[in-house]
Amino acid sequence: MSQRSLMSLIAALFLVIAVLDSYFIVNETERAVLKRFQEIVRTDIEPGIHFKVPFIDQVVRVDGRATAYELPAQSYLTSERKLVDVSSFVIWRVQDVQRYVTVIGGGAANNSDRMRDIAQQRLNVRVAERLRNEVAQMTVQEVVAGRKEVIADAELVGVVTPQVGDGDSNVPPPPVISAEEAGELAPSEDAREQLMVKVLAELKDDVLEDFGIDVVDIRVKQVDWPTEVRDRVFARMSAERARDAERHRSEGREGAEKIRAAAERERTVLLAEAFRDAELIRGDGDAEAAAIYASIYNRDREFFRFYRSLQAYRDSFRDHQDVLVLEPDGDFFRYLKSATGN
């Protein structure tokens, strides 16, 4: 190949590359700026096909869609000096693409993913700082349950904060306010919702001005005890449940003993009353039998003596092997000799 042909081929190749580099396409999901010698000449370019100066202009694209990412769990102190782990996530998108590329871009201006990572790292610092400040003004119950419990009594109303945490016994008792003051208090709204709204309101304008980022929403995902505290909390909860179980068992045993004693006492009373009634009936029967015997005896004494002698004979000679050694002329055998007993 001649030198002239080689130069023509190189020129044609250069022309093709220049033509291909003279336009760019912005998708619907992208935001783009055009830079010339590191200076932004066009910003917030609309989706479609656009032209640029080849080899001089540089296109920087960023994702224009809302991005949700989860922040690493952070440990915060509450107003009771209790340590809690708070997990949260942030939804954000690029609002001012020029400021975003200028501040966040730096050496990563040509890498959209790298810029997103840098932006999220900076957001982490801002969100964590504001969450720490807000959680420090709340109690554990407000952070976990989201509301403050108020118990009204006849004259006093106590604002109760459960004493749960890492075993610190120096937490002061909950304050007690008068019923008049409690009546002036408005119903407590969701404290956790207020926390997220307040953090979002404080963060939104600052981040938009500093980084060109619009924070759409901030949500607290989970609140938990730190690992070193959680074991102690679970151990204390287990001990409390064991004490409650033992107390219920003791109350059950006490109730069983009371029921058993009452049943035993009632059984003893019933048996005593039955024995008394039986003795009374038996005494009445014996008295009536004695009266009948006396009546019969007085009616015919000789016949009664004869009847009793026959009964004595029957009882004495019931067994053929029985032996009685008596005088034949004794009174026992007189009715065997004569019916009259003479």
C-alpha positions as CSV (number, residue, x, y, z in Angstrom):
1,M,0.0,0.0,0.0
2,S,1.3,3.4,-1.0
3,Q,1.8,6.2,1.5
4,R,-0.9,8.2,-0.1
5,S,-3.4,5.4,0.2
6,L,-2.4,4.9,3.9
7,M,-2.9,8.6,4.6
8,S,-6.4,8.5,2.9
9,L,-7.4,5.5,5.0
10,I,-6.2,7.2,8.2
11,A,-8.1,10.4,7.2
12,A,-11.3,8.4,6.5
13,L,-11.0,6.6,9.8
14,F,-10.5,9.8,11.7
15,L,-13.5,11.3,9.9
16,V,-15.7,8.3,10.9
17,I,-14.6,8.6,14.5
18,A,-15.2,12.4,14.5
19,V,-18.7,11.8,13.1
20,L,-19.5,9.2,15.7
21,D,-18.2,11.4,18.5
22,S,-20.1,14.4,17.2
23,Y,-23.5,13.3,18.7
24,F,-24.7,11.6,21.9
25,I,-28.0,10.1,23.1
26,V,-29.6,10.8,26.5
27,N,-32.0,8.2,27.7
28,E,-35.3,9.0,29.5
29,T,-33.9,7.7,32.8
30,E,-30.7,9.8,32.6
31,R,-29.7,13.4,33.4
32,A,-26.7,14.8,31.5
33,V,-24.4,17.7,31.3
34,L,-21.9,18.8,28.6
35,K,-18.4,19.8,29.6
36,R,-15.8,21.6,27.5
37,F,-12.3,21.7,28.9
38,Q,-13.8,20.8,32.4
39,E,-16.3,23.7,32.2
40,I,-20.0,22.8,32.0
41,V,-21.4,24.5,28.9
42,R,-24.8,22.8,28.9
43,T,-26.7,21.4,31.9
44,D,-29.8,19.3,32.5
45,I,-29.9,18.1,28.9
46,E,-33.2,16.7,27.8
47,P,-33.6,13.1,26.7
48,G,-32.9,12.5,22.9
49,I,-30.2,13.0,20.4
50,H,-27.8,16.0,20.8
51,F,-24.7,17.2,19.0
52,K,-21.4,18.2,20.4
53,V,-17.9,19.2,19.3
54,P,-16.0,15.9,18.8
55,F,-12.9,15.2,20.9
56,I,-13.5,18.4,22.9
57,D,-16.9,18.2,24.5
58,Q,-17.4,15.5,27.2
59,V,-20.8,14.2,28.2
60,V,-21.4,13.3,31.9
61,R,-24.5,11.1,32.5
62,V,-26.1,10.4,35.9
63,D,-29.1,8.3,36.8
64,G,-32.1,10.5,37.1
65,R,-34.3,7.9,38.8
66,A,-35.1,7.8,42.5
67,T,-32.6,5.6,44.4
68,A,-33.3,3.8,47.7
69,Y,-30.4,2.6,49.8
70,E,-30.1,1.3,53.4
71,L,-27.8,3.1,55.8
72,P,-25.6,0.9,58.0
73,A,-27.1,0.4,61.5
74,Q,-25.8,3.1,63.8
75,S,-25.8,3.2,67.7
76,Y,-27.4,6.3,69.2
77,L,-28.0,7.4,72.8
78,T,-31.5,8.3,73.9
79,S,-32.4,10.9,76.4
80,E,-32.3,8.2,79.1
81,R,-28.7,7.4,78.1
82,K,-29.8,4.1,76.6
83,L,-27.9,2.8,73.6
84,V,-30.1,1.7,70.7
85,D,-29.2,0.5,67.1
86,V,-31.2,2.3,64.5
87,S,-31.5,1.0,60.9
88,S,-32.8,3.4,58.3
89,F,-33.0,3.9,54.6
90,V,-33.0,7.0,52.3
91,I,-34.8,7.6,49.0
92,W,-33.1,10.3,46.9
93,R,-32.5,11.5,43.3
94,V,-30.4,14.0,41.4
95,Q,-32.3,17.4,41.3
96,D,-29.5,19.9,40.3
97,V,-27.3,17.8,37.9
98,Q,-24.8,20.6,37.4
99,R,-24.1,21.0,41.1
100,Y,-24.2,17.2,41.6
101,V,-21.5,16.7,38.9
102,T,-19.4,19.7,40.1
103,V,-19.4,18.7,43.8
104,I,-19.7,15.0,43.7
105,G,-18.0,14.3,40.4
106,G,-14.3,15.2,41.0
107,G,-12.2,12.5,39.7
108,A,-15.2,10.2,39.2
109,A,-17.0,12.5,36.8
110,N,-17.1,9.8,34.1
111,N,-18.4,7.1,36.3
112,S,-22.0,7.3,37.3
113,D,-21.8,4.4,39.8
114,R,-18.8,5.9,41.5
115,M,-20.5,9.2,41.8
116,R,-23.6,7.5,43.3
117,D,-21.4,5.8,45.9
118,I,-19.7,9.0,46.9
119,A,-23.1,10.8,47.2
120,Q,-24.4,8.0,49.4
121,Q,-21.4,8.2,51.6
122,R,-21.9,11.9,52.1
123,L,-25.6,11.4,52.7
124,N,-24.7,8.8,55.4
125,V,-22.8,11.4,57.4
126,R,-25.6,14.0,57.2
127,V,-28.4,11.6,58.0
128,A,-26.5,9.9,60.9
129,E,-25.7,13.3,62.4
130,R,-29.4,14.4,62.4
131,L,-30.7,11.1,63.6
132,R,-28.3,11.2,66.5
133,N,-29.4,14.6,67.5
134,E,-33.1,13.7,67.3
135,V,-32.8,10.3,69.0
136,A,-30.9,12.0,71.9
137,Q,-34.0,14.0,72.6
138,M,-36.4,11.0,72.8
139,T,-37.0,8.2,75.2
140,V,-36.6,4.5,74.4
141,Q,-40.4,4.1,74.3
142,E,-40.8,7.0,71.9
143,V,-38.1,5.6,69.6
144,V,-39.3,2.0,69.7
145,A,-43.1,2.2,70.2
146,G,-43.5,5.6,68.5
147,R,-45.7,7.2,71.2
148,K,-45.7,8.3,74.8
149,E,-47.9,6.4,77.2
150,V,-49.9,8.5,79.7
151,I,-51.8,6.8,82.6
152,A,-54.4,8.9,84.4
153,D,-55.3,8.3,88.0
154,A,-57.8,10.0,90.3
155,E,-55.6,13.0,91.1
156,L,-52.2,12.3,89.6
157,V,-51.2,11.5,86.0
158,G,-47.8,9.9,85.5
159,V,-45.9,10.0,82.2
160,V,-44.5,6.4,82.3
161,T,-41.3,5.5,80.6
162,P,-40.4,1.8,80.8
163,Q,-37.0,1.3,82.5
164,V,-35.6,-1.1,79.9
165,G,-32.0,-1.1,78.6
166,D,-28.6,-2.1,79.6
167,G,-29.2,-2.5,83.3
168,D,-28.4,1.1,84.3
169,S,-30.1,1.7,87.7
170,N,-29.3,5.4,87.7
171,V,-32.2,6.4,85.5
172,P,-34.4,8.9,87.4
173,P,-38.1,7.9,88.0
174,P,-40.7,9.1,85.5
175,P,-42.0,12.6,86.3
176,V,-45.5,13.0,87.7
177,I,-47.7,15.9,86.6
178,S,-51.0,17.1,88.0
179,A,-54.3,16.3,86.4
180,E,-54.8,19.9,85.4
181,E,-51.5,19.9,83.5
182,A,-52.2,16.6,81.9
183,G,-55.6,17.9,80.7
184,E,-53.8,20.6,78.8
185,L,-51.5,18.1,77.0
186,A,-52.6,17.4,73.4
187,P,-52.8,13.7,72.4
188,S,-49.3,12.4,71.6
189,E,-48.7,11.8,67.9
190,D,-46.5,9.2,66.5
191,A,-43.1,10.2,67.8
192,R,-41.2,8.1,65.3
193,E,-43.1,9.7,62.4
194,Q,-42.3,13.1,63.8
195,L,-38.6,12.1,64.0
196,M,-38.5,11.1,60.3
197,V,-40.4,14.2,59.2
198,K,-38.1,16.5,61.2
199,V,-34.9,14.9,59.9
200,L,-36.2,15.1,56.4
201,A,-37.1,18.7,56.7
202,E,-33.7,19.6,58.2
203,L,-31.8,17.6,55.6
204,K,-33.7,18.4,52.4
205,D,-32.6,22.0,51.8
206,D,-29.0,21.6,53.0
207,V,-28.4,18.5,50.8
208,L,-30.0,20.1,47.7
209,E,-27.9,23.3,48.1
210,D,-24.7,21.4,48.9
211,F,-24.9,18.4,46.6
212,G,-27.8,19.0,44.2
213,I,-29.6,16.0,45.6
214,D,-33.3,15.9,46.4
215,V,-34.0,13.6,49.4
216,V,-37.4,12.2,48.8
217,D,-37.9,10.4,52.1
218,I,-36.1,9.0,55.1
219,R,-37.5,6.0,57.0
220,V,-36.5,4.3,60.2
221,K,-36.5,0.7,59.4
222,Q,-35.7,-1.0,62.7
223,V,-34.8,-0.2,66.2
224,D,-32.9,-2.8,68.3
225,W,-30.6,-3.1,71.2
226,P,-26.9,-3.4,70.6
227,T,-25.5,-6.9,70.7
228,E,-23.7,-6.4,74.0
229,V,-26.9,-4.9,75.6
230,R,-29.3,-7.3,74.0
231,D,-28.0,-10.4,75.8
232,R,-28.3,-8.6,79.2
233,V,-31.8,-7.4,78.3
234,F,-32.9,-10.9,77.2
235,A,-31.4,-12.4,80.4
236,R,-33.2,-9.9,82.6
237,M,-36.5,-10.5,80.7
238,S,-36.0,-14.2,81.1
239,A,-35.4,-13.8,84.8
240,E,-38.5,-11.6,85.2
241,R,-40.6,-14.2,83.3
242,A,-39.2,-16.9,85.6
243,R,-40.1,-14.8,88.6
244,D,-43.6,-14.3,87.3
245,A,-43.9,-18.0,86.6
246,E,-42.7,-18.9,90.0
247,R,-45.1,-16.3,91.6
248,H,-48.0,-17.8,89.6
249,R,-47.0,-21.3,90.7
250,S,-46.8,-20.2,94.3
251,E,-50.2,-18.5,94.1
252,G,-51.6,-21.7,92.4
253,R,-50.1,-23.9,95.2
254,E,-51.5,-21.5,97.8
255,G,-55.0,-21.6,96.2
256,A,-54.8,-25.5,95.9
257,E,-53.9,-25.7,99.6
258,K,-56.8,-23.4,100.5
259,I,-59.2,-25.5,98.4
260,R,-57.8,-28.7,99.8
261,A,-58.1,-27.4,103.4
262,A,-61.7,-26.2,102.8
263,A,-62.6,-29.6,101.3
264,E,-61.0,-31.5,104.2
265,R,-62.8,-29.2,106.7
266,E,-66.1,-29.7,105.0
267,R,-65.5,-33.5,104.9
268,T,-64.8,-33.6,108.6
269,V,-67.9,-31.5,109.4
270,L,-70.1,-33.7,107.2
271,L,-68.7,-36.9,108.8
272,A,-69.3,-35.5,112.3
273,E,-72.8,-34.4,111.5
274,A,-73.5,-37.8,109.9
275,F,-72.1,-39.6,113.0
276,R,-74.1,-37.4,115.3
277,D,-77.3,-38.1,113.3
278,A,-76.5,-41.8,113.3
279,E,-76.0,-41.9,117.0
280,L,-79.2,-40.0,117.6
281,I,-81.2,-42.4,115.4
282,R,-79.5,-45.4,117.0
283,G,-80.3,-44.1,120.4
284,D,-83.9,-43.5,119.4
285,G,-84.0,-47.1,118.0
286,D,-82.5,-48.6,121.2
287,A,-84.9,-46.6,123.3
288,E,-87.8,-47.8,121.2
289,A,-86.6,-51.4,121.3
290,A,-86.2,-51.2,125.1
291,A,-89.7,-49.8,125.4
292,I,-91.1,-52.6,123.3
293,Y,-89.2,-55.2,125.4
294,A,-90.4,-53.6,128.6
295,S,-94.0,-53.6,127.3
296,I,-93.9,-57.2,126.3
297,Y,-92.2,-58.2,129.6
298,N,-94.9,-56.4,131.6
299,R,-97.6,-58.0,129.5
300,D,-96.5,-61.7,130.1
301,R,-93.4,-62.0,132.1
302,E,-93.3,-65.8,132.0
303,F,-93.6,-65.9,128.2
304,F,-90.8,-63.3,127.9
305,R,-88.5,-65.3,130.1
306,F,-89.3,-68.4,128.1
307,Y,-88.6,-66.6,124.8
308,R,-85.3,-65.3,126.1
309,S,-84.3,-68.7,127.3
310,L,-85.0,-70.2,123.8
311,Q,-82.8,-67.5,122.3
312,A,-80.1,-68.3,124.7
313,Y,-80.4,-72.0,123.8
314,R,-80.2,-71.2,120.1
315,D,-77.1,-69.1,120.6
316,S,-75.4,-71.5,123.0
317,F,-75.9,-74.7,120.9
318,R,-75.3,-73.1,117.5
319,D,-72.1,-75.2,117.0
320,H,-72.3,-79.0,117.6
321,Q,-68.8,-79.0,119.0
322,D,-69.6,-76.6,121.8
323,V,-69.4,-78.1,125.2
324,L,-71.1,-76.6,128.4
325,V,-70.3,-77.9,131.8
326,L,-73.3,-77.0,133.9
327,E,-75.4,-78.6,136.7
328,P,-78.4,-80.4,135.3
329,D,-80.6,-78.8,138.0
330,G,-79.6,-75.3,137.2
331,D,-81.9,-72.5,136.0
332,F,-80.4,-72.6,132.5
333,F,-82.1,-76.0,131.7
334,R,-85.3,-75.5,133.5
335,Y,-87.3,-74.8,130.3
336,L,-85.9,-78.0,128.7
337,K,-87.5,-80.0,131.5
338,S,-90.8,-78.2,131.5
339,A,-92.6,-75.6,129.4
340,T,-93.6,-73.8,132.5
341,G,-90.1,-73.8,133.9
342,N,-91.0,-75.5,137.1
